[in-house]
Amino acid sequence: MNASDAPYDLAIVGGGLVGASLALSLAPLGLRIALLEAVAPGTGDQHPSFDERTTALANGTVRAFRTLGVWDAMTREAAPIRRIHVSDQGRFGSARVDADEQGLEALGYVVPNRAIGAALWQGLGRCATVDVIAPARVTGSALEGDVRTVQYELDGESRTLAARLVVAADGVHSLVREQSGIGADRIEYEQTAITAVVVTQRFHDHVAYERFTESGPIAVLPLTDGRCGLVWTARPAEVERLLALDDAEFIAEFQRAFGLRLGRFLRVGQRASYDLVLSRAERHVGPRLAVVGNAAQGLHPIAGQGFNLGLRDAMSLAEVIADRRLGAATDPGTPELLQDYAEWREADRRRIVAFTDGLVRLFSTPLGALRTLRSLGLLAFDVLPPAKSALARLSVGAAERVPRLARGVPLAGLR
Ligand SMILES: Cc1cc2nc3c(=O)[nH]c(=O)nc-3n(C[C@H](O)[C@H](O)[C@H](O)COP(=O)(O)OP(=O)(O)OC[C@H]3O[C@@H](n4cnc5c(N)ncnc54)[C@H](O)[C@@H]3O)c2cc1C
């Protein structure tokens, strides 16, 4: 960094699902923004965020993507979820939530991460105020007076930039968060998720299935081309064995665990695996630092909440900055602004972490009595409209204070 280099208003470290969405949210505000990403997108299943997984997007997330002008680029690959079907292996109980009953067009949409990444990065290409620096691996960050510096490697050279606010969007093992002295607690679930795309005998009819088994939950999500994305959670030792099976053996085991709701499973694509943890940063903010997405909290994918919650971090931070931006001189890294952001995020995070972690624990315990309770719970859930509405609202992404972007209101222009 030369002494003459003016600091950026904002530097975002990590251009994955949440970091790229944050850059797009901030772009219309006229701030000078740097976005640093270690892995150039389009690297297929090697990308840490935009790989071959599929993500269930809440309706609030879809509204935000529409407002940011990136939804159209992913609609071709966005499958609506018209119903969620929850069942417990070996029990009669099942719960269904219908979009129709809730007065919704869809409970959410399933989109391949690769398609979300392509749309977000295409959008970034149109933003004159965002300097995309990639592939650039960030190696350090430090507070220096009224700016924070970021050290990174680009084209084999070490470089440094400075910004009034640095945002850690670098995932669950966030280097920037750690280097800024913000720790994270970590609970290993001792479960690993296997993901793959499957071809089924019957059409999914836009139903998302969630099934609880002895080894862990299974999700089967509808895709636009009639195939389904599966997330099969099992204990790590079991996962090694499942990954080593040939396709026919894998399909047979999966069929036993999932049942025949979709007829027979005919083919399975490439499998990938993810170890599952709950991680929570001690704080969302530090001096000239904000933490968003998985860097702030990494969740079990059981309820499809991780990205939807992380995006609400990004949208809330962007909104707090927009609302204080009364002139070009606005500093986005003041303690007051960061405190507003931290306070806003607290309740939403507590609620979603408790809901997700509670589900994992409830459905991971082998206790007989609890199993019965669970089944009763599922049955009761099916006939109790308030409980169903609560799940539907969660699918919509309703939080106490909903960010404007999630309501379809742009941040720039009229307040
Ligand atoms: C199997 C599975 C299924 C899931 N399904 C859903 C779902 O249906 N719905 C949902 O809402 N969520 C889901 N999630 C959660 C979701 O994937 C995460 O919440 C989301 O990826 C978080 O995005 P992020 O941008 O915060 O972090 P990441 O996706 O981890 O991205 C971090 C980015 O930072 C970059 N980076 C890291 N370190 C550096 C560095 N030093 N320098 C520069 N760049 C760096 C990485 O290259 C990466 O691009 C699922 C997760 C899993 C594992």
The ligand as an ORCA input file, in Angstrom:
! r2SCAN-3c Opt
* xyz 0 1
  C     -24.904    -29.579      2.794
  C     -25.343    -28.172      3.034
  C     -26.603    -27.754      2.589
  C     -27.035    -26.444      2.842
  N     -28.289    -26.073      2.431
  C     -28.743    -24.838      2.737
  C     -30.068    -24.432      2.355
  O     -30.822    -25.215      1.762
  N     -30.480    -23.174      2.683
  C     -29.673    -22.296      3.361
  O     -30.098    -21.161      3.639
  N     -28.406    -22.650      3.702
  C     -27.926    -23.881      3.410
  N     -26.642    -24.229      3.756
  C     -25.774    -23.216      4.404
  C     -25.086    -22.315      3.384
  O     -24.383    -23.078      2.437
  C     -24.124    -21.373      4.109
  O     -24.839    -20.692      5.108
  C     -23.502    -20.368      3.138
  O     -22.623    -21.028      2.265
  C     -22.735    -19.287      3.885
  O     -22.178    -18.392      2.949
  P     -20.915    -17.487      3.314
  O     -20.694    -16.637      2.115
  O     -21.103    -16.856      4.639
  O     -19.715    -18.518      3.532
  P     -19.048    -19.491      2.465
  O     -20.066    -20.070      1.587
  O     -18.183    -20.420      3.250
  O     -18.121    -18.525      1.593
  C     -16.953    -17.961      2.131
  C     -16.149    -17.378      0.979
  O     -14.988    -16.740      1.517
  C     -13.855    -17.100      0.738
  N     -12.671    -17.053      1.619
  C     -12.429    -17.825      2.703
  N     -11.233    -17.500      3.256
  C     -10.726    -16.497      2.474
  C      -9.506    -15.736      2.522
  N      -8.593    -15.929      3.468
  N      -9.301    -14.796      1.557
  C     -10.239    -14.566      0.588
  N     -11.402    -15.262      0.503
  C     -11.625    -16.205      1.439
  C     -14.161    -18.520      0.251
  O     -13.407    -18.814     -0.925
  C     -15.662    -18.446     -0.015
  O     -15.966    -18.022     -1.312
  C     -26.189    -25.526      3.531
  C     -24.912    -25.946      3.950
  C     -24.498    -27.249      3.713
  C     -23.131    -27.675      4.198
*
